[in-house]
Amino acid sequence: MSHENESKIDTSPIEVLTEQYRAEIHKYREREGLHIKTENQLKGTKQIVLDMSATIRQLKTDDNFQAEIARLREEIQLLEMQIKK
């Protein structure tokens, strides 16, 4: 092919396909990024729930906590009695 024939080749269909491909790749990367972000948020939320659940279980069974609840209830009763006087 001579230099004259090379300059006459129409590359516009290739350019259009290339732009479409780039746009599709960009959309895919955005979706992938959103997926990763959502997955990370889900993992973080799951860990928070697990931590809170473990803490609640510990507080329910902790004798010191139960003793503190009893002490505070007594204090509330004393304060209520003082208010009534």
Backbone torsions as a table, in degrees:
resi	resn	phi	psi	omega
1	MET	NA	133.8	-179.0
2	SER	-84.9	167.5	-179.2
3	HIS	-60.8	-34.9	179.4
4	GLU	-65.0	-40.7	-179.8
5	ASN	-69.8	-35.9	179.6
6	GLU	-62.6	-38.5	-178.5
7	SER	-72.4	-17.2	-178.9
8	LYS	-91.8	-2.5	-178.9
9	ILE	-71.9	130.4	-179.2
10	ASP	-84.3	112.5	-179.1
11	THR	-101.3	5.0	-177.0
12	SER	-61.7	-38.4	177.6
13	PRO	-62.2	-37.3	178.6
14	ILE	-67.5	-40.4	179.0
15	GLU	-64.0	-40.5	178.5
16	VAL	-64.0	-46.7	178.7
17	LEU	-62.0	-39.0	179.1
18	THR	-63.6	-43.2	178.6
19	GLU	-65.5	-40.4	177.2
20	GLN	-62.8	-43.5	179.3
21	TYR	-61.0	-45.3	178.8
22	ARG	-61.5	-41.4	178.9
23	ALA	-64.4	-41.9	178.5
24	GLU	-64.7	-41.8	177.6
25	ILE	-62.5	-41.7	179.4
26	HIS	-62.0	-46.0	178.5
27	LYS	-61.8	-42.1	179.2
28	TYR	-62.0	-44.6	179.8
29	ARG	-64.0	-37.5	176.5
30	GLU	-64.0	-44.8	178.6
31	ARG	-63.8	-40.9	179.2
32	GLU	-63.8	-42.2	177.8
33	GLY	-63.5	-41.3	177.4
34	LEU	-64.5	-40.6	178.3
35	HIS	-61.4	-46.0	180.0
36	ILE	-63.8	-43.3	178.9
37	LYS	-60.9	-46.4	-179.6
38	THR	-64.3	-41.4	179.1
39	GLU	-63.1	-42.1	178.3
40	ASN	-64.7	-40.8	177.5
41	GLN	-63.9	-40.9	178.7
42	LEU	-63.1	-44.7	178.2
43	LYS	-62.0	-41.8	179.1
44	GLY	-64.4	-44.1	179.1
45	THR	-64.0	-41.5	178.6
46	LYS	-60.6	-42.2	-179.8
47	GLN	-65.9	-38.9	177.7
48	ILE	-61.8	-44.4	179.9
49	VAL	-63.0	-43.2	179.0
50	LEU	-62.8	-43.6	179.0
51	ASP	-63.3	-44.0	179.9
52	MET	-65.1	-39.7	179.2
53	SER	-62.4	-44.4	178.9
54	ALA	-63.8	-40.3	179.2
55	THR	-65.1	-42.7	179.7
56	ILE	-63.8	-43.6	177.9
57	ARG	-60.8	-41.1	179.9
58	GLN	-65.4	-42.8	-178.9
59	LEU	-66.1	-35.5	-179.6
60	LYS	-68.0	-31.5	-176.0
61	THR	-100.5	-9.0	-177.2
62	ASP	-73.3	117.9	-178.9
63	ASP	-62.2	-37.0	178.6
64	ASN	-62.4	-39.5	179.2
65	PHE	-65.0	-44.0	179.3
66	GLN	-63.5	-39.7	177.5
67	ALA	-64.3	-39.0	178.9
68	GLU	-66.0	-39.4	176.8
69	ILE	-61.4	-44.8	179.8
70	ALA	-62.3	-42.7	179.4
71	ARG	-62.5	-43.2	-179.6
72	LEU	-67.5	-36.3	177.1
73	ARG	-63.3	-41.7	177.3
74	GLU	-63.0	-41.8	179.6
75	GLU	-63.7	-40.0	177.6
76	ILE	-61.8	-43.1	179.6
77	GLN	-62.8	-41.6	177.9
78	LEU	-62.9	-43.2	179.2
79	LEU	-65.5	-39.3	177.8
80	GLU	-64.2	-37.3	178.4
81	MET	-66.4	-38.8	179.3
82	GLN	-67.2	-38.0	179.5
83	ILE	-65.2	-38.4	-179.0
84	LYS	-68.2	-25.9	-177.2
85	LYS	-70.0	NA	NA
